[in-house]
Amino acid sequence: MKRDELENLIIEIGKRMWQRGFVAANDGNISARTGENEFLATASGVSKGFMNKKMILRVNINGEPLDGESTYKPSSEFKMHAEVYRLRSDVNAVVHAHPPYATAFALAGIPLDECYLPESVLTLGAVPIAGYALPSTDEVPASIRPYITKTDVLLLANHGALAVGKNLEDAYFKMETLEHTAKIVFNAKALGNVNVLSGHEKKRLIALREKYGLTNKFIECEGMNK
């Protein structure tokens, strides 16, 4: 995809995130790999719902601008994106947001690691929680390091969520699926009961993953012992 097309897609995905309430004010960040040591990333301090192309910067793996002077600065949270790209050559896009229901589970310290819905079993698997890290510091990439080679989706303790993918839409849709799952599970818990899929049904869903050739990184969720 050409740079102009990628920039337009980043702007569109930022707008979707803001419209769906996944981010507020200047929260969140989006990036895409464009070369061996080259990335497009959203700038620091901009609303993802109201971006223009000047707010999308070309940076290297260290988050340093590659296009000279700009009124905008790279996000300090690109460190987290860079860690993903260093560890995952199969990843070409990263989305970080604060979707309310998923973030509520991260705040409560409750991983979404059981087999709740067929769609989430197929596309997300178990979603672990990375330990709390001070935003904008090297603690953040260190916190995701134990998990990101095993899964495409993470909760970030007291912070938000991270989704990665083979392209921008793939990463974004995983974030949508995560929040949709978290909202349904939250509501089921409020109703007083959550029926977890059985181990037998989990095996059948895993077989479907193989049948359809799904290759995203995936930690198997916990099914009931039936």
N, CA, C and O of each residue as an XYZ file, in Angstrom:
904
protein
N       0.838     -1.191      0.000
C       0.000      0.000      0.000
C       0.879      1.249      0.000
O       1.837      1.331      0.769
N       0.562      2.218     -0.853
C       1.331      3.446     -0.930
C       1.160      4.280      0.331
O       0.183      4.136      1.066
N       2.148      5.168      0.568
C       2.119      5.992      1.775
C       0.819      6.791      1.880
O       0.220      6.868      2.952
N       0.390      7.379      0.778
C      -0.828      8.182      0.796
C      -2.036      7.347      1.214
O      -2.883      7.811      1.977
N      -2.112      6.123      0.715
C      -3.227      5.237      1.069
C      -3.159      4.835      2.536
O      -4.183      4.782      3.218
N      -1.953      4.553      3.022
C      -1.787      4.184      4.435
C      -2.179      5.341      5.353
O      -2.836      5.138      6.374
N      -1.776      6.539      4.985
C      -2.133      7.708      5.794
C      -3.646      7.886      5.853
O      -4.201      8.172      6.914
N      -4.305      7.718      4.725
C      -5.768      7.834      4.696
C      -6.413      6.775      5.573
O      -7.398      7.051      6.258
N      -5.865      5.563      5.557
C      -6.435      4.481      6.363
C      -6.195      4.721      7.846
O      -7.076      4.448      8.661
N      -5.021      5.225      8.213
C      -4.759      5.559      9.615
C      -5.751      6.617     10.092
O      -6.292      6.509     11.192
N      -5.988      7.625      9.278
C      -6.956      8.676      9.630
C      -8.349      8.074      9.803
O      -9.062      8.417     10.746
N      -8.739      7.173      8.890
C     -10.057      6.546      8.959
C     -10.188      5.678     10.210
O     -11.216      5.725     10.887
N      -9.170      4.896     10.521
C      -9.227      4.032     11.701
C      -9.232      4.869     12.981
O      -9.933      4.537     13.936
N      -8.453      5.953     13.004
C      -8.494      6.852     14.153
C      -9.893      7.412     14.378
O     -10.349      7.533     15.515
N     -10.568      7.752     13.283
C     -11.930      8.288     13.376
C     -12.888      7.228     13.912
O     -13.743      7.514     14.749
N     -12.731      5.994     13.415
C     -13.585      4.900     13.909
C     -13.370      4.690     15.406
O     -14.336      4.525     16.151
N     -12.127      4.693     15.847
C     -11.821      4.495     17.266
C     -12.480      5.576     18.113
O     -13.052      5.281     19.162
N     -12.403      6.839     17.659
C     -12.975      7.953     18.419
C     -14.498      7.866     18.424
O     -15.130      8.085     19.458
N     -15.091      7.547     17.273
C     -16.545      7.464     17.176
C     -17.113      6.357     18.049
O     -18.205      6.492     18.601
N     -16.369      5.259     18.174
C     -16.837      4.130     18.983
C     -16.474      4.270     20.459
O     -16.789      3.391     21.261
N     -15.817      5.365     20.819
C     -15.482      5.596     22.219
C     -14.310      4.777     22.716
O     -14.151      4.584     23.921
N     -13.479      4.287     21.787
C     -12.295      3.529     22.196
C     -11.202      4.455     22.726
O     -10.298      4.011     23.433
N     -11.286      5.731     22.386
C     -10.320      6.731     22.837
C     -11.067      8.010     23.187
O     -12.162      8.263     22.685
N     -10.459      8.810     24.055
C     -10.989     10.129     24.402
C      -9.843     11.133     24.325
O      -8.679     10.785     24.523
N     -10.193     12.382     24.034
C      -9.167     13.431     23.935
C      -8.036     12.971     23.013
O      -8.273     12.658     21.846
N      -6.811     12.931     23.535
C      -5.657     12.579     22.696
C      -5.146     11.162     22.938
O      -4.001     10.845     22.617
N      -6.002     10.311     23.506
C      -5.609      8.937     23.834
C      -5.265      8.126     22.586
O      -5.651      8.467     21.467
N      -4.528      7.047     22.819
C      -4.308      6.016     21.814
C      -3.276      6.380     20.767
O      -2.867      7.535     20.656
N      -2.859      5.385     20.001
C      -1.928      5.600     18.906
C      -2.021      4.447     17.923
O      -2.436      3.339     18.262
N      -1.621      4.746     16.691
C      -1.715      3.805     15.576
C      -0.404      3.852     14.803
O       0.182      4.922     14.641
N       0.058      2.703     14.327
C       1.260      2.695     13.501
C       1.168      1.595     12.451
O       0.395      0.646     12.581
N       1.984      1.750     11.397
C       2.044      0.749     10.338
C       3.471      0.647      9.831
O       4.163      1.657      9.696
N       3.909     -0.567      9.552
C       5.249     -0.793      9.011
C       5.240     -0.479      7.508
O       4.362     -0.935      6.775
N       6.228      0.302      7.062
C       6.330      0.626      5.639
C       7.650      0.167      5.025
O       7.835      0.265      3.812
N       8.560     -0.329      5.844
C       9.852     -0.792      5.357
C      10.591     -1.506      6.467
O      10.060     -1.686      7.564
N      11.820     -1.913      6.181
C      12.603     -2.670      7.167
C      12.821     -1.866      8.441
O      12.787     -2.435      9.533
N      13.040     -0.575      8.333
C      13.272      0.276      9.497
C      12.504      1.585      9.337
O      13.010      2.668      9.629
N      11.275      1.451      8.866
C      10.474      2.637      8.570
C       9.014      2.380      8.894
O       8.464      1.328      8.568
N       8.393      3.364      9.545
C       7.017      3.197     10.005
C       6.270      4.520      9.873
O       6.878      5.590      9.899
N       4.959      4.439      9.731
C       4.091      5.595      9.877
C       3.436      5.497     11.240
O       2.938      4.434     11.612
N       3.429      6.589     11.989
C       2.875      6.571     13.339
C       2.164      7.877     13.645
O       2.582      8.945     13.197
N       1.095      7.783     14.407
C       0.363      8.986     14.799
C       1.211      9.824     15.758
O       1.961      9.294     16.577
N       1.073     11.123     15.636
C       1.866     12.052     16.443
C       1.350     12.135     17.874
O       0.238     11.705     18.180
N       2.165     12.684     18.720
C       1.803     12.902     20.133
C       0.814     14.056     20.246
O       0.907     15.045     19.519
N      -0.131     13.913     21.168
C      -1.009     15.019     21.518
C      -2.040     15.400     20.485
O      -2.418     16.568     20.393
N      -2.513     14.420     19.690
C      -3.555     14.726     18.700
C      -4.746     13.789     18.914
O      -4.579     12.619     19.255
N      -5.944     14.323     18.707
C      -7.145     13.501     18.800
C      -7.206     12.565     17.609
O      -7.032     12.992     16.467
N      -7.453     11.290     17.872
C      -7.512     10.326     16.782
C      -8.764     10.491     15.931
O      -8.858      9.926     14.841
N      -9.724     11.263     16.425
C     -10.941     11.493     15.654
C     -10.849     12.648     14.694
O     -11.742     12.831     13.867
N      -9.785     13.442     14.778
C      -9.686     14.666     13.975
C      -8.284     14.825     13.400
O      -7.698     15.906     13.465
N      -7.750     13.745     12.837
C      -6.382     13.798     12.328
C      -6.345     14.264     10.870
O      -7.307     14.115     10.116
N      -5.194     14.831     10.509
C      -4.879     15.077      9.103
C      -3.498     14.481      8.835
O      -2.848     13.983      9.754
N      -3.055     14.529      7.593
C      -1.817     13.834      7.222
C      -0.572     14.411      7.887
O       0.429     13.710      8.041
N      -0.625     15.679      8.281
C       0.520     16.268      8.972
C       0.734     15.638     10.345
O       1.818     15.733     10.920
N      -0.312     14.992     10.864
C      -0.252     14.379     12.191
C       0.223     12.933     12.135
O       0.272     12.258     13.163
N       0.571     12.454     10.950
C       1.086     11.100     10.783
C       2.543     11.215     10.343
O       2.836     11.754      9.276
N       3.435     10.715     11.158
C       4.862     10.914     10.959
C       5.547      9.649     10.471
O       5.166      8.538     10.837
N       6.560      9.835      9.641
C       7.409      8.719      9.218
C       8.582      8.651     10.185
O       9.333      9.616     10.329
N       8.739      7.502     10.851
C       9.768      7.362     11.888
C      10.552      6.069     11.683
O      10.127      5.173     10.953
N      11.720      5.993     12.353
C      12.473      4.739     12.358
C      12.099      3.929     13.595
O      11.220      4.332     14.356
N      12.757      2.794     13.801
C      12.411      1.894     14.901
C      12.625      2.534     16.267
O      12.057      2.077     17.259
N      13.441      3.590     16.333
C      13.674      4.303     17.587
C      12.703      5.454     17.789
O      12.813      6.206     18.757
N      11.746      5.591     16.867
C      10.763      6.664     16.979
C      11.283      8.014     16.535
O      10.678      9.040     16.845
N      12.390      8.033     15.817
C      12.984      9.299     15.361
C      12.389      9.685     14.009
O      12.284      8.837     13.123
N      11.998     10.951     13.835
C      11.386     11.398     12.572
C      12.355     11.255     11.405
O      13.559     11.467     11.549
N      11.805     10.888     10.238
C      12.623     10.688      9.044
C      12.375     11.750      7.974
O      13.044     11.761      6.941
N      11.416     12.641      8.220
C      11.058     13.626      7.198
C      11.447     15.051      7.571
O      10.876     16.000      7.034
N      12.401     15.223      8.472
C      12.839     16.562      8.827
C      11.916     17.249      9.814
O      11.219     16.589     10.585
N      11.912     18.566      9.792
C      11.174     19.378     10.761
C       9.656     19.206     10.608
O       9.132     19.099      9.499
N       8.975     19.184     11.746
C       7.511     19.113     11.769
C       7.025     19.808     13.030
O       7.728     19.844     14.040
N       5.831     20.352     12.968
C       5.244     20.966     14.166
C       4.772     19.896     15.153
O       4.450     20.200     16.302
N       4.735     18.627     14.689
C       4.287     17.532     15.538
C       5.470     16.649     15.930
O       6.465     16.557     15.211
N       5.335     16.003     17.089
C       6.377     15.129     17.601
C       5.862     13.690     17.668
O       4.669     13.464     17.875
N       6.758     12.722     17.492
C       6.336     11.318     17.620
C       5.827     11.017     19.024
O       6.311     11.584     20.004
N       4.865     10.134     19.112
C       4.341      9.725     20.410
C       5.403      8.959     21.190
O       6.099      8.106     20.640
N       5.517      9.274     22.469
C       6.459      8.542     23.319
C       6.045      7.081     23.465
O       6.867      6.233     23.813
N       4.770      6.783     23.199
C       4.294      5.410     23.308
C       4.646      4.574     22.075
O       4.311      3.392     22.012
N       5.316      5.180     21.103
C       5.789      4.375     19.971
C       6.780      3.311     20.441
O       7.008      2.322     19.744
N       7.370      3.513     21.621
C       8.274      2.499     22.179
C       7.588      1.136     22.258
O       8.202      0.102     21.996
N       6.305      1.153     22.624
C       5.551     -0.097     22.719
C       5.362     -0.713     21.325
O       5.506     -1.923     21.151
N       5.041      0.126     20.344
C       4.885     -0.353     18.977
C       6.202     -0.940     18.471
O       6.227     -2.009     17.860
N       7.294     -0.224     18.738
C       8.612     -0.665     18.267
C       8.970     -2.034     18.829
O       9.572     -2.856     18.138
N       8.601     -2.277     20.082
C       8.886     -3.577     20.687
C       8.161     -4.687     19.942
O       8.708     -5.768     19.725
N       6.922     -4.405     19.553
C       6.167     -5.388     18.772
C       6.878     -5.670     17.453
O       7.080     -6.827     17.086
N       7.256     -4.608     16.740
C       7.899     -4.790     15.431
C       9.234     -5.509     15.548
O       9.602     -6.275     14.657
N       9.966     -5.274     16.636
C      11.247     -5.968     16.823
C      11.039     -7.463     17.024
O      11.818     -8.280     16.535
N       9.982     -7.809     17.746
C       9.766     -9.204     18.119
C       8.898     -9.982     17.130
O       8.897    -11.212     17.137
N       8.160     -9.264     16.279
C       7.192     -9.914     15.402
C       7.353     -9.446     13.954
O       6.779     -8.432     13.558
N       8.125    -10.176     13.182
C       8.322     -9.806     11.781
C       7.039     -9.965     10.968
O       6.922     -9.406      9.878
N       6.068    -10.731     11.497
C       4.798    -10.936     10.795
C       3.815     -9.799     11.013
O       2.780     -9.750     10.348
N       4.111     -8.889     11.923
C       3.197     -7.785     12.246
C       3.535     -6.556     11.419
O       4.690     -6.138     11.343
N       2.501     -5.980     10.797
C       2.681     -4.773      9.986
C       1.865     -3.587     10.489
O       1.904     -2.510      9.896
N       1.124     -3.783     11.583
C       0.332     -2.679     12.134
C       0.057     -2.918     13.613
O      -0.089     -4.055     14.060
N      -0.010     -1.820     14.358
C      -0.275     -1.864     15.800
C      -1.305     -0.793     16.142
O      -1.210      0.346     15.685
N      -2.290     -1.174     16.952
C      -3.316     -0.236     17.422
C      -3.370     -0.290     18.944
O      -3.503     -1.364     19.532
N      -3.265      0.870     19.573
C      -3.392      0.958     21.034
C      -4.543      1.902     21.354
O      -4.619      3.004     20.812
N      -5.434      1.469     22.233
C      -6.599      2.278     22.592
C      -7.010      1.988     24.031
O      -6.412      1.154     24.710
N      -8.052      2.700     24.481
C      -8.580      2.517     25.831
C     -10.076      2.194     25.759
O     -10.880      2.922     26.342
N     -10.467      1.135     25.068
C     -11.884      0.790     24.976
C     -12.449      0.524     26.373
O     -11.854     -0.249     27.124
N     -13.578      1.138     26.746
C     -14.023      1.148     28.144
C     -14.230     -0.222     28.785
O     -13.787     -0.440     29.913
N     -14.892     -1.148     28.094
C     -15.168     -2.439     28.732
C     -13.900     -3.275     28.857
O     -13.646     -3.867     29.907
N     -13.106     -3.327     27.795
C     -11.850     -4.071     27.873
C     -10.938     -3.463     28.925
O     -10.282     -4.185     29.676
N     -10.895     -2.132     28.983
C     -10.041     -1.465     29.967
C     -10.549     -1.697     31.374
O      -9.758     -1.756     32.315
N     -11.879     -1.833     31.537
C     -12.437     -2.152     32.857
C     -11.920     -3.503     33.343
O     -11.590     -3.652     34.520
N     -11.848     -4.490     32.445
C     -11.288     -5.795     32.826
C      -9.802     -5.657     33.174
O      -9.318     -6.288     34.114
N      -9.087     -4.829     32.412
C      -7.669     -4.602     32.711
C      -7.508     -3.934     34.067
O      -6.584     -4.255     34.814
N      -8.400     -3.008     34.387
C      -8.358     -2.294     35.667
C      -8.699     -3.227     36.833
O      -8.126     -3.122     37.917
N      -9.638     -4.135     36.586
C     -10.051     -5.082     37.628
C      -9.080     -6.248     37.774
O      -9.181     -7.035     38.716
N      -8.139     -6.354     36.840
C      -7.188     -7.469     36.881
C      -7.808     -8.794     36.488
O      -7.394     -9.847     36.971
N      -8.815     -8.743     35.602
C      -9.506     -9.964     35.168
C      -9.187    -10.224     33.701
O      -9.701     -9.513     32.838
N      -8.365    -11.208     33.388
C      -8.070    -11.511     31.981
C      -9.289    -12.117     31.292
O     -10.122    -12.750     31.941
N      -9.390    -11.929     30.009
C     -10.465    -12.548     29.229
C      -9.906    -13.854     28.655
O      -9.635    -13.965     27.459
N      -9.743    -14.827     29.537
C      -8.999    -16.029     29.163
C      -9.846    -17.295     29.101
O      -9.308    -18.393     28.955
N     -11.181    -17.151     29.211
C     -12.041    -18.317     29.088
C     -12.726    -18.315     27.729
O     -12.762    -17.295     27.041
N     -13.267    -19.464     27.350
C     -13.907    -19.608     26.036
C     -15.351    -19.109     26.117
O     -16.273    -19.867     26.419
N     -15.519    -17.829     25.844
C     -16.838    -17.216     25.995
C     -17.682    -17.314     24.726
O     -18.780    -17.870     24.750
N     -17.176    -16.783     23.634
C     -17.939    -16.679     22.389
C     -17.161    -17.343     21.249
O     -15.937    -17.229     21.197
N     -17.847    -18.028     20.342
C     -17.131    -18.654     19.228
C     -16.243    -17.686     18.461
O     -15.113    -18.018     18.102
N     -16.767    -16.473     18.209
C     -15.998    -15.503     17.431
C     -14.695    -15.117     18.138
O     -13.647    -15.005     17.502
N     -14.770    -14.916     19.450
C     -13.567    -14.518     20.173
C     -12.604    -15.690     20.345
O     -11.390    -15.494     20.375
N     -13.138    -16.911     20.459
C     -12.270    -18.096     20.523
C     -11.477    -18.213     19.228
O     -10.283    -18.509     19.248
N     -12.151    -17.977     18.093
C     -11.515    -18.122     16.791
C     -10.498    -17.024     16.504
O      -9.426    -17.298     15.964
N     -10.823    -15.788     16.861
C      -9.984    -14.661     16.429
C      -9.053    -14.117     17.500
O      -8.011    -13.548     17.175
N      -9.408    -14.281     18.782
C      -8.588    -13.709     19.857
C      -7.911    -14.760     20.716
O      -6.754    -14.603     21.107
N      -8.637    -15.837     21.011
C      -8.138    -16.783     21.996
C      -8.196    -16.160     23.385
O      -9.022    -15.286     23.646
N      -7.322    -16.608     24.268
C      -7.250    -16.026     25.613
C      -6.524    -14.690     25.539
O      -5.502    -14.564     24.864
N      -7.058    -13.699     26.236
C      -6.443    -12.363     26.248
C      -5.847    -12.120     27.636
O      -6.591    -11.882     28.588
N      -4.518    -12.175     27.766
C      -3.868    -11.973     29.065
C      -3.728    -10.490     29.395
O      -4.016     -9.624     28.568
N      -3.285    -10.218     30.606
C      -3.041     -8.838     31.046
C      -1.550     -8.649     31.276
O      -0.946     -9.361     32.078
N      -0.960     -7.695     30.575
C       0.435     -7.317     30.832
C       0.495     -6.475     32.088
O      -0.414     -5.687     32.350
N       1.551     -6.629     32.866
C       1.682     -5.910     34.128
C       1.703     -4.393     33.963
O       2.040     -3.887     32.893
N       1.346     -3.676     35.012
C       1.298     -2.216     34.944
C       2.685     -1.645     34.634
O       3.704     -2.111     35.145
N       2.685     -0.629     33.786
C       3.926      0.058     33.422
C       3.643      1.546     33.323
O       2.571      1.949     32.870
N       4.586      2.353     33.738
C       4.422      3.802     33.658
C       4.397      4.221     32.196
O       5.359      3.962     31.472
N       3.311      4.869     31.737
C       3.224      5.268     30.333
C       4.418      6.097     29.884
O       4.985      6.875     30.651
N       4.781      5.910     28.625
C       5.843      6.677     27.960
C       7.251      6.300     28.398
O       8.216      6.946     27.991
N       7.383      5.259     29.223
C       8.706      4.836     29.679
C       9.059      3.475     29.087
O       8.234      2.830     28.440
N      10.299      3.051     29.321
C      10.736      1.738     28.848
C      10.064      0.596     29.592
O      10.191     -0.565     29.204
N       9.342      0.928     30.672
C       8.588     -0.109     31.378
C       7.497     -0.702     30.489
O       7.142     -1.872     30.623
N       6.972      0.119     29.580
C       5.850     -0.337     28.742
C       6.273     -1.441     27.786
O       5.646     -2.501     27.790
N       7.309     -1.251     26.961
C       7.724     -2.375     26.116
C       8.155     -3.595     26.916
O       7.938     -4.728     26.487
N       8.765     -3.370     28.077
C       9.165     -4.509     28.919
C       7.947     -5.287     29.406
O       8.005     -6.509     29.543
N       6.844     -4.584     29.670
C       5.650     -5.245     30.209
C       4.974     -6.155     29.187
O       4.365     -7.158     29.559
N       5.077     -5.811     27.890
C       4.406     -6.639     26.878
C       5.301     -7.757     26.357
O       4.825     -8.690     25.709
N       6.580     -7.663     26.636
C       7.556     -8.609     26.067
C       7.220    -10.077     26.347
O       7.369    -10.905     25.449
N       6.770    -10.432     27.563
C       6.501    -11.854     27.825
C       5.305    -12.416     27.059
O       5.143    -13.633     26.974
N       4.466    -11.538     26.502
C       3.205    -11.989     25.919
C       3.104    -11.823     24.407
O       2.478    -12.643     23.734
N       3.710    -10.779     23.873
C       3.399    -10.374     22.503
C       3.885    -11.367     21.448
O       3.412    -11.323     20.313
N       4.807    -12.252     21.787
C       5.215    -13.288     20.830
C       4.218    -14.450     20.795
O       4.322    -15.334     19.945
N       3.253    -14.445     21.718
C       2.303    -15.551     21.825
C       0.890    -15.170     21.413
O       0.079    -16.046     21.109
N       0.582    -13.884     21.399
C      -0.788    -13.446     21.139
C      -0.801    -12.136     20.368
O       0.168    -11.378     20.398
N      -1.909    -11.875     19.676
C      -2.061    -10.632     18.923
C      -2.827     -9.562     19.689
O      -2.928     -8.422     19.235
N      -3.368     -9.925     20.854
C      -4.199     -8.987     21.616
C      -3.842     -9.067     23.089
O      -3.704    -10.154     23.651
N      -3.694     -7.907     23.706
C      -3.317     -7.825     25.124
C      -4.148     -6.771     25.844
O      -4.488     -5.732     25.277
N      -4.466     -7.055     27.096
C      -4.919     -6.006     28.004
C      -3.689     -5.438     28.688
O      -2.731     -6.165     28.953
N      -3.711     -4.147     28.974
C      -2.605     -3.476     29.655
C      -3.112     -3.015     31.014
O      -4.007     -2.173     31.089
N      -2.556     -3.553     32.077
C      -3.058     -3.289     33.428
C      -3.206     -1.796     33.690
O      -2.265     -1.026     33.498
N      -4.415     -1.386     34.136
C      -4.710      0.010     34.499
C      -4.453      0.991     33.357
O      -4.189      2.170     33.595
N      -4.529      0.507     32.122
C      -4.130      1.369     31.019
C      -5.048      1.250     29.807
O      -5.650      2.245     29.404
N      -5.174      0.066     29.216
C      -5.961     -0.049     27.998
C      -5.748     -1.380     27.326
O      -5.708     -2.422     27.980
N      -5.611     -1.339     26.006
C      -5.470     -2.580     25.243
C      -4.562     -2.358     24.038
O      -4.370     -1.232     23.578
N      -4.016     -3.451     23.546
C      -3.106     -3.434     22.402
C      -3.531     -4.538     21.444
O      -3.802     -5.662     21.866
N      -3.589     -4.215     20.147
C      -3.896     -5.219     19.125
C      -2.921     -5.053     17.973
O      -2.597     -3.933     17.580
N      -2.458     -6.165     17.436
C      -1.505     -6.131     16.323
C      -2.052     -6.993     15.199
O      -2.894     -7.864     15.420
N      -1.555     -6.737     13.971
C      -2.067     -7.515     12.859
C      -1.187     -7.458     11.634
O      -0.176     -6.757     11.597
N      -1.599     -8.221     10.623
C      -0.849     -8.273      9.369
C      -1.010     -6.984      8.582
O      -0.189     -6.675      7.718
N      -2.081     -6.215      8.879
C      -2.293     -4.909      8.283
C      -3.143     -4.076      9.233
O      -3.555     -4.563     10.286
N      -3.406     -2.836      8.874
C      -4.100     -1.919      9.775
C      -5.509     -2.388     10.113
O      -5.913     -2.364     11.276
N      -6.253     -2.813      9.104
C      -7.627     -3.231      9.375
C      -7.657     -4.494     10.233
O      -8.529     -4.638     11.091
N      -6.725     -5.398     10.014
C      -6.645     -6.613     10.815
C      -6.432     -6.262     12.287
O      -7.114     -6.805     13.157
N      -5.500     -5.368     12.570
C      -5.242     -4.956     13.955
C      -6.457     -4.253     14.548
O      -6.844     -4.530     15.683
N      -7.056     -3.347     13.786
C      -8.219     -2.608     14.295
C      -9.396     -3.538     14.576
O     -10.041     -3.415     15.617
N      -9.683     -4.464     13.663
C     -10.821     -5.352     13.869
C     -10.628     -6.240     15.090
O     -11.605     -6.595     15.751
N      -9.393     -6.604     15.401
C      -9.139     -7.365     16.633
C      -9.473     -6.516     17.852
O      -9.999     -7.023     18.843
N      -9.165     -5.216     17.778
C      -9.526     -4.324     18.882
C     -11.049     -4.242     19.017
O     -11.567     -4.240     20.134
N     -11.766     -4.176     17.899
C     -13.232     -4.161     17.929
C     -13.773     -5.444     18.550
O     -14.665     -5.403     19.398
N     -13.232     -6.580     18.126
C     -13.693     -7.867     18.656
C     -13.415     -7.970     20.142
O     -14.241     -8.486     20.894
N     -12.262     -7.486     20.573
C     -11.928     -7.486     22.000
C     -12.949     -6.693     22.798
O     -13.459     -7.181     23.807
N     -13.255     -5.480     22.362
C     -14.193     -4.641     23.113
C     -15.602     -5.226     23.073
O     -16.313     -5.190     24.078
N     -16.010     -5.759     21.937
C     -17.338     -6.373     21.818
C     -17.462     -7.555     22.781
O     -18.480     -7.710     23.454
N     -16.424     -8.382     22.841
C     -16.417     -9.532     23.753
C     -16.463     -9.070     25.201
O     -17.237     -9.597     26.000
N     -15.635     -8.084     25.542
C     -15.580     -7.590     26.920
C     -16.940     -7.037     27.355
O     -17.367     -7.256     28.488
N     -17.609     -6.329     26.464
C     -18.923     -5.757     26.793
C     -19.952     -6.854     27.042
O     -20.727     -6.774     27.995
N     -19.966     -7.874     26.194
C     -20.915     -8.975     26.359
C     -20.642     -9.739     27.648
O     -21.572    -10.057     28.389
N     -19.371    -10.036     27.922
C     -19.025    -10.759     29.150
C     -19.385     -9.931     30.379
O     -19.912    -10.460     31.358
N     -19.099     -8.630     30.327
C     -19.453     -7.738     31.437
C     -20.955     -7.805     31.710
O     -21.377     -7.936     32.859
N     -21.756     -7.716     30.652
C     -23.216     -7.738     30.821
C     -23.703     -9.096     31.325
O     -24.627     -9.163     32.136
N     -23.083    -10.176     30.847
C     -23.467    -11.510     31.321
C     -23.157    -11.661     32.808
O     -23.942    -12.237     33.562
N     -21.987    -11.130     33.224
C     -21.647    -11.174     34.650
C     -22.643    -10.375     35.473
O     -23.000    -10.773     36.581
N     -23.094     -9.238     34.928
C     -24.078     -8.416     35.631
C     -25.409     -9.151     35.771
O     -26.130     -8.950     36.748
N     -25.734     -9.995     34.804
C     -26.955    -10.794     34.869
C     -26.816    -11.966     35.836
O     -27.808    -12.588     36.215
N     -25.583    -12.264     36.230
C     -25.370    -13.265     37.267
C     -24.883    -14.607     36.792
O     -24.733    -15.521     37.602
N     -24.624    -14.767     35.477
C     -24.162    -16.075     35.009
C     -23.431    -15.931     33.682
O     -23.871    -15.204     32.791
N     -22.304    -16.636     33.564
C     -21.560    -16.692     32.305
C     -21.348    -18.156     31.952
O     -20.662    -18.879     32.675
N     -21.928    -18.591     30.854
C     -21.747    -19.972     30.404
C     -20.505    -20.059     29.527
O     -20.483    -19.555     28.404
N     -19.480    -20.702     30.057
C     -18.241    -20.885     29.311
C     -18.385    -22.109     28.407
O     -18.931    -23.135     28.814
N     -17.882    -21.984     27.166
C     -17.940    -23.122     26.256
C     -17.121    -24.291     26.807
O     -16.108    -24.089     27.478
N     -17.562    -25.490     26.523
C     -16.891    -26.679     27.049
C     -15.574    -26.939     26.324
O     -15.313    -26.394     25.251
N     -14.754    -27.785     26.941
C     -13.496    -28.177     26.323
C     -13.725    -28.844     24.979
O     -12.933    -28.669     24.053
N     -14.815    -29.616     24.867
C     -15.143    -30.276     23.599
C     -15.425    -29.237     22.515
O     -14.939    -29.362     21.391
N     -16.208    -28.215     22.852
C     -16.536    -27.180     21.876
C     -15.293    -26.365     21.519
O     -15.135    -25.924     20.381
N     -14.415    -26.171     22.501
C     -13.168    -25.470     22.204
C     -12.376    -26.229     21.150
O     -11.868    -25.625     20.205
N     -12.266    -27.533     21.299
C     -11.519    -28.341     20.330
C     -12.130    -28.233     18.942
O     -11.410    -28.185     17.945
N     -13.460    -28.195     18.877
C     -14.128    -28.085     17.581
C     -13.825    -26.725     16.946
O     -13.631    -26.637     15.733
N     -13.786    -25.683     17.747
C     -13.478    -24.346     17.228
C     -12.026    -24.254     16.782
O     -11.728    -23.635     15.760
N     -11.125    -24.862     17.537
C      -9.710    -24.874     17.143
C      -9.555    -25.590     15.805
O      -8.747    -25.184     14.970
N     -10.324    -26.649     15.605
C     -10.291    -27.364     14.325
C     -10.771    -26.456     13.191
O     -10.252    -26.525     12.077
N     -11.755    -25.610     13.472
C     -12.225    -24.654     12.466
C     -11.132    -23.651     12.122
O     -10.963    -23.284     10.959
N     -10.385    -23.206     13.138
C      -9.267    -22.293     12.888
C      -8.300    -22.914     11.877
O      -7.857    -22.256     10.936
N      -7.990    -24.164     12.087
C      -7.058    -24.861     11.202
C      -7.658    -25.032      9.810
O      -6.962    -24.900      8.803
N      -8.959    -25.326      9.764
C      -9.639    -25.506      8.482
C      -9.592    -24.223      7.654
O      -9.371    -24.262      6.443
N      -9.804    -23.080      8.324
C      -9.837    -21.807      7.610
C      -8.461    -21.154      7.504
O      -8.333    -20.058      6.957
N      -7.443    -21.817      8.019
C      -6.077    -21.334      7.861
C      -5.768    -20.065      8.625
O      -4.960    -19.254      8.172
N      -6.398    -19.877      9.784
C      -6.112    -18.694     10.597
C      -4.725    -18.839     11.215
O      -4.431    -19.841     11.867
N      -3.889    -17.849     11.010
C      -2.485    -17.965     11.415
C      -2.059    -16.936     12.451
O      -0.880    -16.863     12.796
N      -2.999    -16.141     12.953
C      -2.623    -15.146     13.959
C      -2.131    -15.829     15.232
O      -2.529    -16.952     15.543
N      -1.258    -15.134     15.962
C      -0.767    -15.665     17.239
C      -1.939    -15.808     18.204
O      -2.835    -14.965     18.246
N      -1.916    -16.886     18.973
C      -3.152    -17.306     19.622
C      -2.832    -18.148     20.860
O      -2.137    -19.159     20.759
N      -3.334    -17.737     22.020
C      -3.234    -18.540     23.241
C      -4.592    -19.199     23.449
O      -5.611    -18.509     23.485
N      -4.623    -20.502     23.585
C      -5.912    -21.186     23.745
C      -6.609    -20.739     25.028
O      -5.995    -20.658     26.092
N      -7.901    -20.451     24.904
C      -8.682    -20.077     26.082
C      -9.032    -21.324     26.894
O      -8.857    -22.454     26.439
N      -9.529    -21.086     28.107
C      -9.860    -22.183     29.017
C     -11.342    -22.561     28.842
O     -12.232    -21.747     29.087
N     -11.585    -23.792     28.421
C     -12.956    -24.287     28.333
C     -13.325    -25.046     29.597
O     -12.459    -25.413     30.391
N     -14.622    -25.276     29.775
C     -15.069    -26.088     30.910
C     -14.619    -27.536     30.705
O     -14.480    -27.991     29.569
N     -14.397    -28.238     31.780
C     -13.907    -29.626     31.701
C     -15.053    -30.587     31.394
O     -15.449    -31.411     32.218
N     -15.561    -30.445     30.186
C     -16.664    -31.332     29.746
C     -16.333    -31.836     28.357
O     -17.107    -32.597     27.776
